[in-house]
Amino acid sequence: MSRISLAFRCFFALLFGGSLSPELISELGLAPKARQPEKPAAPPAPLFKPADGALQILGILQRDSRIIDFLMEDITSYEDEQIGAAVRSMQIAARDALVRYVSLAPVIDGVEGTFTKAPASGADAVKFLGNVPATGAAGGTLRHRGWRASSVSLPPLNPKQDNTVIAPAEIEVE
């Protein structure tokens, strides 16, 4: 009869408590299970924010063409010929860097200055200018084809690097 009583006590302990008490384990003649050593937790994956990619492309453009230096410079005192000469090489370097990491395609592959119908999909892909009726427009004169990124292949970010540093300061030691 004691076995039946023990069986009922174990059944209800598991049913209502989810585990056997140490007394029931010893009455059953069992030894408590040795605790398994916990596996060390894997380090968490670095969390990158969407802005990190934007800062990374700015860093690439700065590294390859010094575009931020140019944009932050006050160029009002320079002659147009000086600016043009500086911009030519900078534009080539910036374009090469951009093409290396981002594949671009026109939103509308048409001839600028001609009548073009708006694409049916992607309302945010077209911006209507001029006298746009309240009901919307079906088309108009194409002023800019627009750009769409068809693929982006930036190098992986370094989780130990401060992504807000677009270009490090440079100190020459003499």
C-alpha positions in Angstrom: 0.0 0.0 0.0 2.9 2.3 0.6 4.0 2.0 -3.0 0.6 3.1 -4.2 0.6 6.0 -1.7 4.1 7.0 -2.9 3.0 6.8 -6.6 0.0 9.1 -5.9 2.2 11.6 -4.0 4.7 11.6 -6.9 1.9 12.0 -9.4 0.3 14.9 -7.7 3.6 16.6 -6.9 4.5 16.5 -10.6 1.0 17.5 -11.7 0.7 20.5 -9.4 4.3 21.4 -8.7 6.1 20.3 -11.8 8.9 18.5 -9.9 9.5 16.1 -7.1 10.4 17.3 -3.6 13.8 16.1 -2.2 11.9 13.9 0.3 10.1 12.1 -2.5 13.3 11.7 -4.4 15.0 10.1 -1.4 11.9 7.8 -0.7 12.2 6.6 -4.3 15.8 5.7 -3.7 17.1 8.2 -6.3 19.9 10.6 -6.2 19.3 14.2 -7.2 20.5 15.0 -10.6 23.9 16.7 -10.8 23.6 20.1 -12.2 25.1 20.4 -15.7 27.6 23.2 -16.0 26.2 26.0 -18.0 27.8 26.6 -21.4 29.3 30.0 -21.6 27.0 32.4 -23.5 28.2 33.4 -26.9 29.1 37.0 -27.1 26.2 39.0 -28.4 26.4 40.0 -32.1 27.3 43.6 -32.5 24.3 45.8 -33.0 24.6 48.2 -35.9 22.2 51.0 -36.6 21.0 51.9 -40.0 22.9 55.2 -39.7 26.2 53.2 -39.5 25.9 52.3 -43.2 25.4 56.0 -44.1 28.4 57.0 -42.0 30.4 54.3 -43.6 29.7 55.5 -47.2 30.5 59.1 -46.1 33.8 57.8 -44.7 34.6 56.0 -48.0 33.7 59.1 -50.0 35.9 61.2 -47.7 38.8 58.7 -47.9 38.7 58.5 -51.7 37.7 62.0 -52.8 37.9 64.3 -49.7 34.3 65.3 -50.4 33.5 66.3 -46.9 36.5 68.6 -46.8 35.2 70.2 -50.0 31.6 70.6 -48.8 32.7 72.1 -45.4 35.2 74.5 -47.1 34.1 78.1 -47.6 34.7 78.5 -51.3 33.4 82.0 -51.8 36.9 83.5 -52.0 38.0 81.1 -54.8 37.7 81.8 -58.5 35.4 79.6 -60.6 38.4 78.2 -62.5 40.1 77.1 -59.2 36.9 75.4 -58.1 36.4 73.7 -61.4 39.9 72.3 -61.4 39.5 71.0 -57.9 36.1 69.5 -58.5 37.1 67.5 -61.7 39.4 65.1 -59.9 37.2 65.0 -56.8 34.2 64.0 -58.9 36.0 61.2 -60.7 37.3 59.8 -57.4 33.9 60.1 -55.7 32.1 58.4 -58.6 34.6 55.5 -58.7 34.2 55.0 -54.9 30.4 55.1 -55.2 30.3 52.7 -58.2 32.6 50.3 -56.3 30.1 49.8 -53.4 26.6 50.8 -54.8 25.0 49.7 -58.0 22.7 52.4 -59.3 19.9 52.3 -61.9 17.6 55.0 -63.1 14.0 55.0 -61.7 12.6 55.8 -65.1 14.9 54.8 -68.0 13.7 57.5 -70.4 15.0 60.6 -72.2 14.9 63.8 -70.1 12.8 66.5 -71.7 10.3 64.1 -73.2 6.7 63.2 -72.1 6.8 60.2 -69.8 4.1 58.2 -68.0 4.6 57.7 -64.3 5.2 54.0 -63.3 2.2 52.3 -61.8 4.1 51.0 -58.8 6.1 52.9 -56.2 4.4 56.2 -55.6 7.5 57.4 -53.7 9.7 56.7 -56.7 8.2 59.7 -58.6 8.0 63.4 -57.5 5.6 65.5 -59.6 6.5 69.2 -60.1 4.6 72.2 -61.4 0.8 72.4 -61.7 -0.1 69.0 -60.3 -3.9 68.4 -60.1 -5.4 67.4 -56.7 -6.3 64.0 -58.2 -2.7 63.3 -59.2 -1.1 63.2 -62.6 -0.6 60.3 -65.0 2.6 61.7 -66.6 4.5 64.8 -67.7 7.8 66.0 -69.0 10.7 64.0 -67.5 13.1 66.4 -65.8 15.2 63.9 -63.9 15.4 60.1 -64.3 16.0 59.6 -60.6 18.2 56.9 -59.0 17.5 53.6 -57.4 20.1 51.5 -55.6 19.9 48.1 -57.1 22.5 46.6 -54.8 24.8 47.8 -52.0 27.9 45.9 -51.0 29.7 47.8 -48.3 32.6 46.1 -46.5 31.6 44.7 -43.0 31.7 47.2 -40.2 34.3 46.8 -37.4 32.4 46.4 -34.1 35.4 47.8 -32.2 35.6 51.0 -34.3 33.7 54.2 -33.5 31.4 54.5 -36.6 30.8 58.2 -35.9 34.4 59.0 -36.8 34.0 59.5 -40.6 37.7 60.4 -41.1 40.3 60.5 -38.3 42.2 63.6 -37.7 45.7 63.5 -39.2 48.7 64.7 -37.2 52.1 64.8 -38.8 55.1 64.2 -36.5 58.3 65.9 -37.6 
